[in-house]
Amino acid sequence: MARELLFHAETLSRMIERPTEFPTHARVDPFLGTAASDLPKPVGIAATWWRPKPPVGNTHPGASLPFGMVSACAYSGAYVTGYGRYGLSLDGGPPPVEFAKHEALGIAHFQQSGTGRIRSYYNYFLTTPLGPGGLEERTVRRPLLDEQAWPGYYGGRFSETEIEFEVVARPRGVVHRYRFPEGTDAHVAVDASAGGLLIDGMESYPQGGELHLEPDGSVAGFVVMEGIPVHFRCSAGDAEAYLWEDDEPTEASDYELTLDKQKLRPTFGFGFRGKGRIIELYFGFSLREPEAARVAADLGESLESSASEAASAWEAQLAMIEVEGGDEASREVFTTALYHSLLKPADFRDENPFTRKSGPFFLDLSTLWDLYKTQLPLMMSLWPERGAAFVEFLCEVAEREGVFPVSYLMDNVPDRFTKQASGLCHAILEDARLRGVEADWDRALSLLWRTSQSGKGRKSRFGEYGRSGVVDPLSHTLDISYAHFCMARMARSVGHQVIHDRATELSAHWRNAFDEKTGLLREDSTYYEGENWNYSFRFMHDMRSRIDLAGGDRAFVGLLDKFFGFSEPSHGERIFRFEGLNNEPDMEAPYAYIYAGRPDRTAHVVRRVLDCQFTTGPGGLPGNDDSGGLSSWLVWSATGLFPVCGQPVMLIGSPWFGRARYRLPGGDFTVIAEQNGPERFQIQRAWLNGEEIQRSWLKIDEFLGGGELRLEMGEKASGFGSEIRPPSFAG
């Protein structure tokens, strides 16, 4: 039966409506973060903060599933996801407008989420509904109107042609629906060579591929993009399938793309002539084999039922953290932040194209520098099974490549972003262990030690650090010192004394990065997307010694006060202020006050960030969302908690909501903030499971095991948490 006959005409005459049975999902706005920042006027200390990166979220509203393999969104060719109007910008000014209007060429697949300049931009299989002009119209930009989106679904209308579109994400593919006006032949073209962006030479082209017309009327094949094969199958019911070669129709049923034809744009399509107004495409994808793509393209589920399943999948994940209180706007910002936090990393389980073996495989780690402090601890806490798969994936990469990844995109370059940071997987793996993720920790430790001390590690910054006790940039000295601390802790847990002793010894060299005269990182270095101030308040494993190096609690707090704008610099003093969550280097810095006995300052800063740096609408983010790294900061902070990646500690900040509940595997953990309000953000007293506590931190097991943290809030600092500091680990 023809696919379009399965639906009533009145249903097809309009786009489907957002499901109403999913209350948490209904608060998500996928358009939040898609435009230049349009934030509340900064007040108080927030007015002193600066931004090193463009103030734009770089998100897109396309259809995706939680940690989904595939996304689908309107494609304009703009930076960075292919959606929108912006060009490339790497400084703190407003993003340049590349395109005069909000237009698109069609729908593309495999978008990034909130990232910056990463080189590999995907946007494969550009799918364009054709108007009266035929195939030439795949190069015509059409204004986008009537866009609507919710988790798993994206739709709208192309102006001028008046073609409506809807796309819904599926586990290994996506379903498209195009509705054509009366009197217009229904044709859709898919450019199998599409990839990248349309600005600054950022296009990408396949290195090879094949297209085949199948006996059942579908089109199947593969393209090799960035060295990785992407197998696909696309079905369209009774619509006729055909191939084009470089804008010319071909009678052939097969097409081979070779290197000499890289820019010939092989295209396939489907259509009706005068007998149908609706075309539905069912895409399936695989990085390993045609059969997996065929299964994923199965026609068994309608667009409506696929949309319902996607909404249900999102509701199940978004309901893992529930908040009450605040206002409607703050709840929308929070739920959308949680949604952004669950888009990446993309789970390509059983799709490893290098080993061709079944098992965990993840992509779109762009990069771990953005994810390791907040997003991955969230994933490990709420979904330890997925965390275990992620641990296995990291170990597999290390065994195969001889190095743990800093990033991992669809191009197999695990260490491209080495300017950003070093040794992040050491902290990630130790954090996973602390959060109860099940894994072979002996194997993980062996890989961490081997890749750090031999092979590529001997020639890397790890080797230089081991020889001299310091590396440049100096922020990497902190990374590698912390990596050795994490290895020492893991070694102690599995009983490997030799690694424990040597790693403990090497973990102490963080001091070499600091200037004891200023209490800050030395200025004689370069710092990635920040300055020495922005990296000076990162969490160390020995925070007590770090504070003593600065001259003690009072001096350390004095530095933080200048950094956040509570006080002005001395005459002639050159400082760099907090980046206000526009970027990642200092995202944990608001919580550094807790280690010096001033959690009241933490509360003040956190609330100013929440109130001034986030809002509803397309301009609701202060900077790149970076695969959910920024949004997950808000998720933790808005619930009054903050993880310390690699340490068994959860810090207590200042909840945005009166009540927040984490549905953890070990039991629900609830944070209740009594008498909470916009100016009542200071903790007066606290009770953990009914017993009063005087500390502004929790042991990680107190959180993971479930329980209740009750806070009494007020307007003025009470001295709460000033005496009992979080633990400091010398090794």
C-alpha positions in Angstrom: 0.0 0.0 0.0 1.3 3.5 -0.8 2.7 5.1 2.3 0.5 8.3 2.0 -2.7 6.3 2.0 -2.1 5.2 5.6 -3.1 8.7 6.8 -6.3 10.7 6.5 -6.2 13.7 4.2 -7.2 16.0 7.0 -4.2 14.8 9.0 -1.8 15.5 6.2 -3.2 19.0 5.6 -1.4 20.2 8.7 1.7 19.5 10.7 1.3 17.3 13.7 0.8 18.9 17.1 3.1 18.7 20.1 2.1 15.9 22.4 0.5 17.1 25.6 0.9 14.0 27.7 4.6 14.7 28.5 4.8 17.5 31.0 8.5 17.7 31.4 9.2 17.4 27.7 6.7 20.3 27.1 9.0 22.8 28.9 11.9 22.3 26.4 12.6 25.0 23.9 14.9 23.6 21.2 15.4 27.1 19.8 17.0 28.3 23.0 20.7 29.1 22.2 20.3 29.3 18.4 20.8 33.1 18.1 23.2 35.7 19.5 22.9 36.2 23.2 20.0 38.4 24.4 20.4 38.2 28.1 19.0 40.2 31.1 20.9 43.4 31.9 23.8 42.3 34.1 23.7 43.8 37.6 26.3 44.0 40.4 29.4 41.9 39.9 27.9 40.4 36.7 28.5 43.7 35.0 32.3 43.3 35.4 32.6 39.9 33.6 34.1 39.5 30.2 33.7 37.1 27.2 36.5 35.7 25.1 34.2 33.8 22.7 31.2 34.9 20.6 28.1 35.4 22.7 26.0 32.8 20.9 24.9 29.3 21.9 25.6 27.6 18.5 22.8 25.1 19.2 20.2 24.0 16.6 16.5 23.0 16.9 16.7 19.8 14.9 15.2 16.4 15.7 17.4 14.1 17.8 17.0 11.4 20.5 18.8 11.3 23.9 22.4 10.7 23.2 21.1 10.1 19.7 23.1 8.8 16.7 21.3 11.0 14.2 19.9 14.5 14.1 18.0 16.3 11.3 17.7 20.1 10.9 17.2 22.8 8.3 20.5 23.5 6.5 21.6 27.0 5.6 25.3 26.2 5.6 25.9 28.7 8.4 28.4 28.3 11.2 28.6 26.1 13.2 25.8 23.5 13.0 24.7 24.4 9.5 21.6 26.1 10.9 21.0 29.8 11.1 22.7 32.9 9.7 26.1 33.2 11.3 29.6 33.1 10.0 32.9 32.3 11.7 33.8 34.3 14.8 36.5 33.4 17.3 36.6 36.5 19.5 34.3 37.9 22.1 32.4 40.2 19.7 28.9 39.5 18.4 28.8 36.7 15.8 29.0 38.0 12.2 25.8 37.6 10.1 26.7 35.6 7.0 23.3 35.4 5.4 20.9 38.3 5.2 17.8 36.2 5.8 16.8 33.1 7.7 16.8 30.6 4.9 17.7 27.0 4.1 18.5 24.7 1.3 16.8 21.7 2.8 17.3 19.2 5.7 20.7 17.8 6.6 21.9 15.2 9.1 24.4 14.6 11.9 24.7 18.1 13.3 27.0 19.1 16.1 25.5 20.8 19.2 26.8 24.1 20.5 30.4 23.6 19.4 33.0 26.0 18.0 35.6 25.6 15.3 36.0 21.8 15.1 36.8 21.3 11.3 34.5 18.3 10.9 30.9 19.7 10.5 29.0 16.8 9.1 25.6 17.9 7.7 25.5 14.9 5.4 22.8 13.8 3.0 21.2 17.2 2.2 17.6 16.6 1.5 15.7 19.2 -0.6 12.1 19.3 -1.6 12.0 20.6 -5.2 9.7 23.2 -6.5 8.7 23.9 -10.1 12.3 24.5 -11.1 13.3 20.9 -10.7 16.8 19.8 -9.6 18.2 23.3 -10.0 16.2 24.3 -6.9 18.4 22.3 -4.6 20.8 25.3 -4.8 18.0 27.8 -4.0 17.8 29.1 -0.5 14.2 29.4 0.7 13.1 31.5 3.7 12.1 29.3 6.7 8.7 30.0 8.2 6.4 28.5 10.8 9.3 26.5 12.4 8.3 24.4 15.4 10.3 22.0 17.4 10.1 19.8 20.5 12.4 16.9 21.6 12.7 14.5 18.8 10.7 16.6 16.3 11.3 19.5 13.9 9.1 21.1 11.3 8.3 24.2 9.2 7.6 25.6 5.8 9.7 26.8 2.9 8.4 30.1 1.7 7.7 30.7 -2.0 7.3 27.0 -2.8 5.0 26.7 0.3 6.3 23.2 0.9 5.8 22.0 4.4 8.3 19.7 6.1 8.5 17.5 9.2 11.4 15.4 10.5 11.4 13.0 13.4 14.5 11.2 14.9 14.6 7.5 15.2 17.1 5.3 17.0 19.3 4.8 13.9 17.7 7.1 11.4 15.1 9.7 10.7 11.8 10.0 9.0 11.0 13.1 6.8 7.6 14.2 5.5 7.1 16.8 2.8 3.7 18.2 1.8 3.6 19.9 -1.6 0.9 22.5 -2.7 -1.9 21.5 -5.1 -0.7 21.4 -8.6 3.0 20.9 -7.8 4.7 17.7 -8.7 6.2 16.1 -5.6 9.9 15.5 -5.9 12.7 15.3 -3.2 16.4 15.3 -4.0 19.1 13.9 -1.7 22.7 15.2 -2.3 24.8 12.3 -1.2 28.0 14.3 -1.5 26.9 17.1 0.8 28.9 17.9 3.9 30.3 20.8 6.0 29.4 24.4 5.8 29.0 27.0 3.0 31.3 29.6 4.5 35.0 30.1 4.7 35.8 27.0 2.6 34.4 24.7 5.2 32.7 22.4 2.7 33.6 18.7 2.8 33.4 16.1 0.1 33.3 12.3 0.1 36.4 10.4 -0.8 34.3 7.7 -2.4 31.0 6.0 -2.4 28.2 4.1 -4.2 24.5 4.6 -4.9 22.2 1.8 -5.9 18.5 1.6 -6.9 17.2 -1.4 -5.0 14.5 -3.8 -6.3 12.1 -2.7 -3.6 12.2 1.0 -4.8 14.6 2.2 -2.1 18.1 3.7 -2.6 21.0 2.3 -0.8 24.8 2.8 -0.7 27.5 4.5 1.2 29.8 7.5 1.1 33.2 7.8 2.7 33.3 11.1 4.7 36.4 12.1 6.6 37.7 8.6 6.0 34.7 6.9 7.6 32.0 5.0 5.6 28.5 6.1 6.2 26.1 3.4 4.9 22.6 4.5 4.2 19.3 3.3 2.9 16.4 5.5 2.0 12.8 4.3 1.4 9.8 6.3 0.2 6.9 3.9 -0.2 5.5 4.0 -3.7 7.3 7.1 -4.8 9.5 6.5 -7.8 13.3 6.5 -7.1 15.9 7.8 -9.5 19.5 8.9 -9.7 21.2 12.1 -11.0 24.9 12.5 -11.9 26.1 16.1 -11.6 22.7 17.7 -12.3 21.8 15.3 -15.1 19.4 12.4 -14.8 20.8 9.0 -15.5 19.1 5.7 -16.5 21.7 3.7 -14.6 20.6 1.9 -11.4 24.1 2.2 -9.9 26.5 5.0 -9.4 30.1 4.8 -8.2 31.7 7.9 -6.7 35.5 8.0 -7.2 38.1 10.6 -6.3 38.1 12.2 -9.7 34.3 12.8 -9.2 34.5 14.3 -5.8 32.7 17.5 -6.6 30.2 16.1 -9.1 27.5 15.9 -6.4 25.9 12.5 -7.0 22.2 12.8 -6.1 19.2 10.5 -5.7 15.6 11.3 -5.3 12.0 10.3 -5.1 8.9 11.7 -6.7 5.3 11.5 -7.9 4.1 13.2 -11.1 0.6 14.4 -10.6 -0.5 11.6 -8.4 0.7 12.5 -4.9 1.3 15.5 -2.7 3.0 13.8 0.2 6.4 12.2 0.2 7.8 10.4 3.3 11.4 9.4 3.4 12.7 6.8 5.9 16.5 7.0 6.3 18.6 4.4 8.0 22.3 4.8 8.7 25.2 2.7 9.8 29.0 3.1 10.0 29.5 -0.6 9.7 27.3 -2.4 7.2 24.4 -2.1 4.7 22.2 -4.5 6.5 22.1 -2.4 9.7 21.1 0.6 7.5 18.4 -1.4 5.9 16.9 -2.4 9.2 17.0 1.2 10.5 15.2 2.4 7.4 12.2 0.1 8.0 8.8 1.6 7.1 7.1 0.0 10.0 6.5 3.2 12.1 4.6 6.2 10.8 5.9 9.7 11.4 3.2 10.2 14.0 4.1 7.1 15.9 7.8 7.8 15.6 7.2 11.3 17.0 5.3 9.8 19.9 8.1 7.3 20.6 10.7 10.1 20.4 8.7 12.2 22.8 8.3 9.3 25.2 12.0 8.6 25.1 12.8 12.2 25.9 10.2 12.3 28.7 11.8 9.3 30.4 15.2 10.9 30.4 14.1 14.5 31.3 12.1 13.2 34.2 15.3 11.9 35.9 15.6 15.4 37.5 12.5 17.1 38.7 12.3 20.7 39.9 9.6 22.7 41.7 9.4 26.3 42.5 10.9 29.3 40.7 8.9 30.7 37.8 7.8 29.4 34.5 10.8 31.0 32.7 13.4 29.4 35.1 11.8 26.0 34.7 11.9 26.3 30.9 15.6 27.3 31.0 16.4 24.4 33.4 14.6 21.8 31.4 16.1 23.0 28.1 19.5 22.9 29.8 18.9 19.3 30.8 17.8 18.5 27.2 21.0 20.1 25.8 23.0 18.1 28.3 21.6 14.8 26.9 22.3 15.4 23.2 25.9 14.4 23.2 28.0 12.3 23.2 26.3 10.5 20.4 25.9 6.8 21.2 26.9 4.7 18.1 26.8 1.4 20.0 27.7 -1.5 17.7 28.8 0.9 15.0 32.6 0.9 15.4 33.9 1.3 11.8 37.5 0.6 12.8 37.2 -2.7 14.6 33.9 -3.7 13.0 33.1 -5.4 16.3 29.9 -5.0 18.4 30.2 -3.0 21.5 30.2 0.6 22.8 31.2 3.4 20.4 30.6 7.1 20.8 31.2 10.2 18.6 30.9 13.9 18.8 33.2 14.4 21.7 34.0 18.0 20.7 35.6 18.1 23.1 36.2 16.4 26.4 37.5 19.7 27.7 34.0 21.0 27.5 32.3 17.8 28.9 34.5 16.4 31.7 33.7 18.8 34.5 29.9 18.8 34.5 28.2 16.9 31.6 29.9 13.5 32.0 29.5 13.4 35.8 25.8 14.0 35.2 25.7 11.1 32.7 27.7 8.8 35.1 25.5 9.6 38.0 22.1 9.2 36.3 22.9 6.5 33.7 25.8 4.4 35.1 25.1 1.7 32.4 25.8 4.3 29.7 28.7 5.4 31.7 30.1 1.9 31.7 29.7 1.8 27.9 31.6 5.1 27.7 34.4 3.8 29.9 34.7 0.7 27.6 34.8 3.0 24.6 37.6 5.2 26.0 39.6 2.1 26.8 39.1 0.6 23.3 40.3 3.9 21.7 43.4 3.8 23.9 44.2 0.2 23.0 43.7 0.9 19.3 45.3 4.3 19.0 47.8 4.2 21.8 46.4 7.3 23.3 43.2 8.3 25.2 41.1 10.8 23.2 40.9 14.5 23.8 38.1 14.7 21.3 36.5 12.2 19.0 34.6 13.1 15.9 33.5 11.3 12.8 37.1 11.4 11.4 39.3 9.3 13.8 41.6 12.0 15.1 41.5 11.4 18.9 44.1 14.0 19.8 43.4 17.0 17.5 42.6 19.4 20.3 45.7 19.0 22.4 46.0 22.8 22.8 43.0 22.7 25.1 44.0 20.3 27.7 45.9 17.1 28.6 45.0 13.9 30.5 41.3 14.5 30.8 40.4 10.9 30.5 42.3 10.2 33.7 39.9 12.4 35.6 36.9 11.1 33.7 37.7 7.5 34.4 38.4 8.0 38.1 35.2 10.0 38.4 33.3 7.2 36.8 34.8 4.8 39.3 33.8 7.0 42.2 30.3 7.2 40.9 29.9 3.4 41.0 30.3 2.7 37.3 31.1 -0.9 36.8 34.3 -1.6 34.7 37.5 -3.5 34.6 39.5 -0.9 36.6 42.7 -2.9 36.5 42.6 -2.7 32.7 41.7 1.0 32.8 44.5 1.8 35.1 47.0 -0.2 33.0 46.0 1.7 29.9 46.1 5.1 31.6 49.6 4.4 32.9 50.9 2.8 29.7 49.6 5.6 27.4 51.0 8.2 29.8 54.5 6.7 30.3 55.4 4.9 27.1 54.7 5.0 23.4 53.0 8.3 22.4 53.0 9.2 26.1 56.8 9.3 26.3 56.9 11.9 23.5 53.9 13.9 24.7 53.5 16.5 27.4 53.2 13.6 29.9 56.8 12.6 29.1 58.0 16.2 29.4 56.2 16.6 32.7 57.8 13.4 34.1 61.3 14.7 33.1 61.0 18.3 34.1 58.0 18.6 36.4 56.4 21.3 34.3 55.0 21.8 30.8 53.8 24.7 28.7 51.1 25.9 28.5 51.1 25.9 32.2 47.4 25.0 32.4 48.6 21.6 31.1 50.9 21.3 34.1 47.7 21.4 36.3 46.0 18.8 34.0 48.8 16.3 34.1 49.4 16.8 37.9 45.7 16.1 38.4 45.9 13.1 36.0 48.6 11.5 38.2 46.5 12.1 41.3 43.6 10.3 39.6 45.8 7.4 38.6 47.2 7.2 42.2 43.7 7.0 43.6 42.6 4.4 41.1 45.8 2.4 41.8 45.1 2.5 45.5 41.6 1.1 44.9 42.8 -1.8 42.8 46.0 -2.5 44.9 48.7 -1.4 42.5 51.3 0.0 44.9 54.0 0.8 42.3 51.8 3.0 40.2 50.3 4.5 43.3 53.6 5.6 44.7 55.0 6.9 41.4 51.8 8.7 40.4 51.5 10.3 43.9 55.1 11.6 43.6 54.4 13.1 40.2 51.0 14.6 41.3 52.8 17.2 43.4 54.4 19.2 40.6 51.3 21.5 40.1 53.2 24.0 42.3 55.6 24.6 39.5 52.9 26.4 37.5 52.3 29.0 40.2 54.0 32.3 41.0 54.2 32.3 44.8 54.5 36.1 44.8 51.0 36.5 43.3 49.3 33.3 44.3 48.3 32.9 40.6 49.5 30.9 37.6 52.6 32.4 36.2 52.1 34.9 33.4 55.0 33.6 31.3 52.8 31.2 29.4 50.0 31.2 26.8 46.5 30.2 27.9 43.8 28.7 25.6 40.7 31.0 25.4 41.5 32.8 28.6 44.3 34.2 30.7 46.3 33.1 33.8 43.5 34.4 36.1 40.9 32.2 34.4 42.9 29.0 35.1 44.2 30.0 38.5 41.1 28.8 40.5 40.6 25.4 39.0 40.1 22.6 41.5 43.2 20.9 42.6 43.5 17.7 44.5 45.3 19.5 47.3 43.3 22.7 47.7 44.6 23.3 51.2 48.1 23.6 49.9 46.9 25.6 46.9 45.3 28.1 49.3 48.4 28.2 51.5 50.5 29.0 48.4 48.3 32.1 47.8 48.9 33.2 51.4 46.1 31.6 53.2 42.3 31.9 53.3 42.1 35.7 53.4 44.6 36.2 50.6 42.9 33.5 48.4 39.5 35.0 48.9 41.0 38.4 48.1 42.1 37.1 44.7 38.7 35.6 44.1 37.0 38.8 45.0 39.0 40.7 42.4 38.4 38.0 39.9 34.6 38.1 40.3 34.3 41.8 40.7 33.6 42.1 44.5 36.7 44.4 44.7 38.8 46.5 42.4 42.4 45.8 41.4 45.2 47.6 43.1 46.8 50.6 41.4 48.6 49.4 38.2 47.5 45.8 38.8 46.5 43.8 35.7 43.7 41.3 36.2 41.4 39.3 34.0 37.8 38.8 35.3 35.5 35.8 35.3 34.3 34.8 31.9 30.7 34.5 33.1 30.2 31.1 31.7 30.9 32.4 28.2 33.6 29.8 28.2 34.8 26.7 30.1 38.2 27.4 31.7 36.9 28.9 34.9 33.4 27.3 35.1 34.2 25.7 38.5 35.8 28.9 40.0 32.6 30.1 41.7 32.8 27.1 44.0 36.5 27.7 44.9 35.3 30.0 47.7 34.0 27.0 49.6 37.5 25.7 50.1 38.4 28.9 51.8 35.4 29.0 54.1 33.3 31.5 52.1 30.3 29.6 50.6 28.3 32.8 50.9 30.5 34.2 48.1 29.8 31.1 46.0 26.1 31.6 46.5 26.3 35.2 45.4 28.3 34.4 42.2 26.2 31.4 41.3 22.9 33.3 41.6 24.3 36.2 39.5 25.2 33.7 36.8 21.8 32.0 36.9 19.9 35.3 36.8 22.0 37.3 34.4 23.7 34.8 32.0 20.7 32.6 31.1 17.2 33.3 29.9 14.5 32.0 27.6 14.4 32.4 23.8 16.9 31.9 21.0 19.4 34.3 22.7 19.2 32.5 26.1 22.8 31.3 26.4 25.9 33.4 27.2 28.3 31.4 24.9 28.8 28.2 23.0 26.9 25.4 24.7 29.7 23.1 23.7 27.9 19.7 23.5 26.1 20.4 26.8 29.1 21.4 28.8 27.6 24.9 29.5 24.0 23.6 30.0 25.0 20.9 32.4 26.7 23.5 34.6 23.3 25.1 34.9 21.6 21.8 35.7 23.9 21.1 38.6 24.1 24.7 39.9 20.3 25.3 39.7 19.7 22.3 41.9 22.2 23.5 44.5 25.0 21.0 43.8 28.2 20.8 41.9 30.5 17.8 41.2 34.2 17.8 41.6 35.3 15.5 38.8 37.7 12.9 40.0 37.1 13.4 43.7 34.5 11.9 46.1 33.0 15.3 46.8 29.8 17.2 45.9 29.7 20.9 46.7 26.7 22.7 47.9 25.9 26.1 46.2 22.7 28.0 46.1 19.6 26.3 44.6 17.5 28.2 42.0 14.5 26.1 42.9 12.6 25.3 46.1 12.8 21.6 45.4 14.9 19.4 43.1 14.9 15.6 42.9 17.5 13.4 41.3 16.2 9.9 40.4 19.5 8.0 41.0 20.0 4.3 40.7 20.9 4.2 44.5 17.7 6.1 45.4 16.2 9.5 45.0 18.2 12.4 46.2 16.2 15.6 47.0 17.3 19.1 47.7 14.8 21.3 49.5 15.4 25.0 49.8 13.0 26.5 52.3 12.1 30.2 52.0 14.1 30.4 48.8 13.8 33.5 46.7 15.6 35.9 44.3 17.4 37.7 47.2 17.1 34.8 49.7 20.0 32.8 48.3 22.2 32.4 51.4 22.1 29.1 53.3 21.3 29.7 57.0 21.2 26.0 58.2 21.3 22.6 56.6 20.1 19.1 57.4 21.1 15.9 55.7 18.6 13.1 56.2 17.3 14.9 59.2 20.6 15.6 60.9 22.0 19.1 61.0 25.3 19.5 59.2 27.7 22.5 59.2 29.5 21.7 55.9 28.8 23.0 52.4 29.7 19.8 50.8 28.7 16.1 50.6 30.5 12.9 50.4 29.8 11.4 47.0 28.2 8.3 48.5 25.8 10.6 50.5 24.5 11.8 47.2 24.6 8.6 45.1 22.9 6.6 47.9 19.8 8.8 47.9 18.5 11.0 50.7 17.4 14.5 51.5 19.3 17.7 51.8 17.1 20.4 53.5 18.4 24.0 53.4 17.0 27.0 55.2 17.6 30.1 53.0 17.9 33.7 54.0 19.1 37.1 52.7 22.3 37.4 54.7 25.4 35.3 55.1 25.1 33.2 58.2 28.6 31.7 58.5 27.3 28.3 57.4 30.1 26.2 56.0 32.8 28.5 57.1 34.6 26.0 59.4 34.4 22.5 57.9 36.2 22.6 54.5 35.9 20.0 51.8 38.7 17.3 52.0 42.1 18.1 50.5 44.1 15.2 49.0 47.8 15.5 49.1 48.1 12.4 46.9 
